[in-house]
């Protein structure tokens, strides 16, 4: 004898969180209670292809008005707001003015004096890296100052202050 539930189809519903940024913003907490105390002057996002990292991994770096480097921990495609800002120490006397992050997590930063530093030791287990290395300019000139850097997949581009 057939009843009302003889031909019921059973489905397994899988729920997951998907972030859609269409006409919506997610507030990220500032460094201090007063956001004007140390605002960000530059933010860079990359790290989508860090070797052996889980899918959806992102690296978010920022530079503050005081020249400090900050790294946002816990950022991924499903959690774009991340967890917290972590200060990344820079070499003594180095004030950062601009930062760039490549797809593999490679980080280059420009200092106010025109020098460039690169972050070493970036791995899937340590996305913020281990140390900064000074990069020598290709031309030995005291007047050559780098003002902007951009990290790509296989290349790094710099803009200098000379015309």
C-alpha positions as a Markdown table, in Angstrom:
| # | Residue | x | y | z |
|---|---|---|---|---|
| 1 | Unk | 0.0 | 0.0 | 0.0 |
| 2 | Unk | 1.4 | 3.4 | -1.0 |
| 3 | Unk | 1.3 | 6.2 | 1.5 |
| 4 | Unk | 2.3 | 9.9 | 1.4 |
| 5 | Unk | 6.0 | 9.2 | 2.2 |
| 6 | Unk | 6.5 | 6.4 | -0.3 |
| 7 | Unk | 8.3 | 8.6 | -2.8 |
| 8 | Unk | 10.1 | 11.1 | -0.6 |
| 9 | Unk | 13.5 | 12.2 | -1.8 |
| 10 | Unk | 16.0 | 12.7 | 1.0 |
| 11 | Unk | 18.7 | 15.4 | 0.6 |
| 12 | Unk | 21.7 | 16.1 | 2.7 |
| 13 | Unk | 22.0 | 19.9 | 3.1 |
| 14 | Unk | 25.6 | 21.1 | 3.4 |
| 15 | Unk | 26.0 | 24.5 | 5.0 |
| 16 | Unk | 29.1 | 26.6 | 4.7 |
| 17 | Unk | 30.0 | 30.2 | 5.0 |
| 18 | Unk | 30.6 | 32.2 | 1.8 |
| 19 | Unk | 31.6 | 35.8 | 1.9 |
| 20 | Unk | 30.1 | 38.0 | -0.8 |
| 21 | Unk | 31.4 | 41.5 | -0.9 |
| 22 | Unk | 28.8 | 42.9 | -3.2 |
| 23 | Unk | 27.6 | 46.2 | -1.7 |
| 24 | Unk | 28.7 | 45.2 | 1.7 |
| 25 | Unk | 31.6 | 46.0 | 4.0 |
| 26 | Unk | 33.1 | 44.2 | 6.9 |
| 27 | Unk | 34.5 | 46.4 | 9.7 |
| 28 | Unk | 38.0 | 45.6 | 10.8 |
| 29 | Unk | 39.1 | 46.9 | 14.2 |
| 30 | Unk | 41.7 | 49.6 | 14.2 |
| 31 | Unk | 45.0 | 49.4 | 16.1 |
| 32 | Unk | 43.8 | 51.8 | 18.8 |
| 33 | Unk | 40.5 | 52.8 | 20.2 |
| 34 | Unk | 41.0 | 56.2 | 18.5 |
| 35 | Unk | 41.5 | 55.3 | 14.8 |
| 36 | Unk | 43.1 | 58.7 | 14.1 |
| 37 | Unk | 45.9 | 57.9 | 16.5 |
| 38 | Unk | 47.8 | 55.6 | 14.1 |
| 39 | Unk | 46.0 | 55.3 | 10.8 |
| 40 | Unk | 47.1 | 53.1 | 7.9 |
| 41 | Unk | 48.8 | 54.7 | 4.9 |
| 42 | Unk | 49.1 | 51.6 | 2.8 |
| 43 | Unk | 47.5 | 48.2 | 2.7 |
| 44 | Unk | 48.6 | 45.2 | 0.5 |
| 45 | Unk | 46.8 | 41.9 | -0.1 |
| 46 | Unk | 48.4 | 38.8 | -1.7 |
| 47 | Unk | 49.5 | 35.3 | -0.9 |
| 48 | Unk | 46.8 | 33.6 | -2.9 |
| 49 | Unk | 49.4 | 31.0 | -4.1 |
| 50 | Unk | 51.7 | 30.4 | -1.1 |
| 51 | Unk | 53.3 | 27.0 | -1.8 |
| 52 | Unk | 51.5 | 24.1 | 0.0 |
| 53 | Unk | 49.1 | 26.5 | 1.9 |
| 54 | Unk | 45.5 | 25.7 | 2.2 |
| 55 | Unk | 43.1 | 27.0 | -0.5 |
| 56 | Unk | 41.8 | 30.4 | 0.3 |
| 57 | Unk | 44.8 | 31.6 | 2.2 |
| 58 | Unk | 45.5 | 35.4 | 2.0 |
| 59 | Unk | 48.2 | 37.7 | 3.3 |
| 60 | Unk | 47.2 | 41.2 | 4.4 |
| 61 | Unk | 50.0 | 43.7 | 5.3 |
| 62 | Unk | 49.6 | 47.3 | 6.3 |
| 63 | Unk | 51.8 | 50.3 | 6.9 |
| 64 | Unk | 50.9 | 52.8 | 9.7 |
| 65 | Unk | 51.5 | 56.6 | 9.7 |
| 66 | Unk | 54.4 | 55.9 | 12.1 |
| 67 | Unk | 56.1 | 53.7 | 9.6 |
| 68 | Unk | 55.3 | 50.4 | 11.3 |
| 69 | Unk | 54.6 | 47.1 | 9.5 |
| 70 | Unk | 51.4 | 45.3 | 10.5 |
| 71 | Unk | 50.3 | 41.8 | 9.5 |
| 72 | Unk | 46.7 | 40.6 | 9.8 |
| 73 | Unk | 46.5 | 37.1 | 11.1 |
| 74 | Unk | 43.7 | 34.6 | 10.3 |
| 75 | Unk | 42.7 | 36.1 | 7.0 |
| 76 | Unk | 41.2 | 33.8 | 4.3 |
| 77 | Unk | 38.6 | 33.9 | 1.6 |
| 78 | Unk | 35.9 | 32.6 | 4.0 |
| 79 | Unk | 37.1 | 34.9 | 6.8 |
| 80 | Unk | 38.2 | 38.2 | 5.2 |
| 81 | Unk | 38.1 | 40.2 | 8.4 |
| 82 | Unk | 40.8 | 38.0 | 10.0 |
| 83 | Unk | 41.6 | 37.8 | 13.7 |
| 84 | Unk | 44.0 | 40.6 | 14.8 |
| 85 | Unk | 46.8 | 42.9 | 13.8 |
| 86 | Unk | 50.3 | 41.8 | 14.7 |
| 87 | Unk | 53.2 | 44.3 | 14.6 |
| 88 | Unk | 56.2 | 43.0 | 12.6 |
| 89 | Unk | 59.5 | 44.5 | 13.8 |
| 90 | Unk | 61.6 | 46.2 | 11.1 |
| 91 | Unk | 65.3 | 46.9 | 11.2 |
| 92 | Unk | 66.4 | 49.7 | 13.5 |
| 93 | Unk | 65.9 | 53.1 | 11.9 |
| 94 | Unk | 63.6 | 51.8 | 9.2 |
| 95 | Unk | 60.3 | 53.6 | 8.7 |
| 96 | Unk | 58.2 | 52.1 | 6.0 |
| 97 | Unk | 56.3 | 54.1 | 3.4 |
| 98 | Unk | 54.9 | 51.5 | 1.0 |
| 99 | Unk | 54.4 | 47.8 | 0.9 |
| 100 | Unk | 53.6 | 45.1 | -1.7 |
| 101 | Unk | 52.7 | 41.4 | -1.4 |
| 102 | Unk | 53.0 | 39.0 | -4.3 |
| 103 | Unk | 50.8 | 35.9 | -5.0 |
| 104 | Unk | 53.4 | 33.6 | -3.3 |
| 105 | Unk | 53.5 | 35.7 | -0.2 |
| 106 | Unk | 56.7 | 37.5 | -1.0 |
| 107 | Unk | 56.7 | 40.9 | 0.7 |
| 108 | Unk | 58.7 | 44.0 | -0.4 |
| 109 | Unk | 58.6 | 47.3 | 1.4 |
| 110 | Unk | 59.9 | 50.8 | 0.6 |
| 111 | Unk | 61.5 | 53.0 | 3.3 |
| 112 | Unk | 61.1 | 56.7 | 3.5 |
| 113 | Unk | 64.8 | 57.1 | 2.7 |
| 114 | Unk | 64.3 | 55.3 | -0.7 |
| 115 | Unk | 65.8 | 52.0 | 0.3 |
| 116 | Unk | 63.9 | 48.7 | -0.2 |
| 117 | Unk | 63.7 | 45.7 | 2.1 |
| 118 | Unk | 62.3 | 42.2 | 1.5 |
| 119 | Unk | 60.8 | 39.8 | 3.9 |
| 120 | Unk | 62.4 | 36.3 | 4.1 |
| 121 | Unk | 61.1 | 33.0 | 5.5 |
| 122 | Unk | 57.5 | 33.3 | 4.3 |
| 123 | Unk | 56.0 | 29.8 | 4.4 |
| 124 | Unk | 52.6 | 28.2 | 4.8 |
| 125 | Unk | 53.4 | 27.8 | 8.5 |
| 126 | Unk | 54.8 | 31.3 | 9.0 |
| 127 | Unk | 52.9 | 33.7 | 6.6 |
| 128 | Unk | 54.5 | 36.8 | 8.2 |
| 129 | Unk | 58.0 | 35.6 | 7.6 |
| 130 | Unk | 61.1 | 35.6 | 9.7 |
| 131 | Unk | 63.4 | 38.6 | 8.9 |
| 132 | Unk | 63.9 | 41.6 | 6.7 |
| 133 | Unk | 66.8 | 41.8 | 4.2 |
| 134 | Unk | 68.1 | 45.1 | 2.7 |
| 135 | Unk | 68.0 | 45.1 | -1.1 |
| 136 | Unk | 70.8 | 47.0 | -2.9 |
| 137 | Unk | 69.8 | 49.3 | -5.8 |
| 138 | Unk | 71.0 | 48.2 | -9.2 |
| 139 | Unk | 72.7 | 51.5 | -9.8 |
| 140 | Unk | 75.2 | 52.7 | -7.3 |
| 141 | Unk | 73.9 | 56.2 | -7.1 |
| 142 | Unk | 73.2 | 58.2 | -3.9 |
| 143 | Unk | 70.5 | 60.2 | -5.8 |
| 144 | Unk | 68.4 | 57.1 | -6.8 |
| 145 | Unk | 65.5 | 56.7 | -4.5 |
| 146 | Unk | 62.8 | 54.1 | -4.9 |
| 147 | Unk | 59.3 | 55.5 | -4.2 |
| 148 | Unk | 57.0 | 52.5 | -5.1 |
| 149 | Unk | 57.4 | 48.7 | -5.5 |
| 150 | Unk | 55.1 | 46.1 | -7.0 |
| 151 | Unk | 55.5 | 42.4 | -6.5 |
| 152 | Unk | 54.2 | 40.1 | -9.3 |
| 153 | Unk | 54.4 | 36.3 | -9.9 |
| 154 | Unk | 57.8 | 36.3 | -11.5 |
| 155 | Unk | 59.0 | 39.9 | -11.2 |
| 156 | Unk | 59.3 | 42.9 | -9.0 |
| 157 | Unk | 58.9 | 46.4 | -10.4 |
| 158 | Unk | 60.1 | 49.6 | -8.8 |
| 159 | Unk | 59.5 | 53.2 | -9.5 |
| 160 | Unk | 62.3 | 55.7 | -8.8 |
| 161 | Unk | 62.2 | 59.4 | -8.0 |
| 162 | Unk | 64.3 | 60.3 | -11.0 |
| 163 | Unk | 62.6 | 61.4 | -14.2 |
